[in-house]
Amino acid sequence: MTRKIPIISLEDFEAKAKKPLMMKTLVTNIAEGIKDKLESVSVAEIKHHDVIISVPKSEWKGGLKNAMDYYIEKEEYEECSKIKKLIEKL
């Protein structure tokens, strides 16, 4: 099985240095969560801390809206279209 979450350092997480990677992982994993009817999805592991960041289903819509704002700012409208369809499924 391939790893579906990135391993990032606490410093990168706090500095939002890995934001593009985190947004991509968030959207991809929520899409899988919707498809597989999961109650939460993991989005990252913090290196050297044995911490996995998970997002419960109740937070998916908010997470997707944040991702939408991020991709609008980056003018990546194809990604926005995917996110809009995911939000409609929730």
GUTOR-471822 format. One line per field, with one value per residue (C-alpha): residue number from 1; x, z, y. Coordinates in steps of 0.02 Angstrom, whole numbers, plus 50000, padded with zeros to 5 digits. Last residue first. Example, Ala and Ser with C-alpha at 12.3 -4.5 7.8 and 13.67 -1.06 7.14 Angstrom:
BEGIN
i: (2;1)
x: (50684;50615)
z: (50357;50390)
y: (49947;49775)
//
This chain:
BEGIN
i: (90;89;88;87;86;85;84;83;82;81;80;79;78;77;76;75;74;73;72;71;70;69;68;67;66;65;64;63;62;61;60;59;58;57;56;55;54;53;52;51;50;49;48;47;46;45;44;43;42;41;40;39;38;37;36;35;34;33;32;31;30;29;28;27;26;25;24;23;22;21;20;19;18;17;16;15;14;13;12;11;10;9;8;7;6;5;4;3;2;1)
x: (48943;48932;48912;49075;49164;49097;49158;49329;49347;49300;49423;49561;49526;49527;49708;49717;49836;49716;49570;49668;49692;49511;49453;49570;49493;49319;49376;49435;49270;49171;49281;49268;49121;49205;49350;49519;49674;49849;49962;50083;50229;50336;50496;50413;50235;50121;50000;49822;49732;49548;49396;49225;49249;49114;49239;49200;49185;49347;49434;49384;49436;49605;49635;49578;49682;49835;49834;49809;49950;50071;50036;50048;50216;50303;50154;50281;50204;50198;50374;50441;50348;50433;50330;50286;50162;50004;49946;50085;50069;50000)
z: (50079;49893;49846;49938;49831;49670;49723;49765;49591;49511;49623;49567;49387;49440;49495;49509;49659;49762;49698;49748;49928;49945;49882;50005;50147;50083;50075;50255;50311;50219;50290;50472;50524;50434;50557;50496;50551;50588;50633;50776;50809;50851;50751;50587;50599;50496;50374;50304;50391;50351;50464;50470;50309;50177;50051;49915;50037;50124;49956;49907;50082;50052;49886;49947;50106;50017;49887;50021;50128;49981;49933;50118;50150;50214;50325;50453;50591;50479;50412;50590;50647;50508;50373;50330;50186;50188;50065;50085;49955;50000)
y: (50820;50780;50965;51004;50872;50948;51122;51048;50974;51141;51233;51114;51160;51343;51349;51538;51527;51636;51532;51375;51437;51494;51323;51235;51336;51287;51105;51111;51189;51054;50917;50972;50861;50715;50721;50786;50692;50754;50610;50637;50520;50673;50645;50700;50764;50653;50729;50727;50584;50562;50547;50461;50364;50334;50260;50387;50532;50483;50462;50639;50697;50616;50702;50873;50867;50795;50934;51066;50994;50987;51167;51220;51138;51293;51334;51398;51292;51138;51167;51185;51028;50933;50851;50671;50670;50566;50434;50307;50171;50000)
//
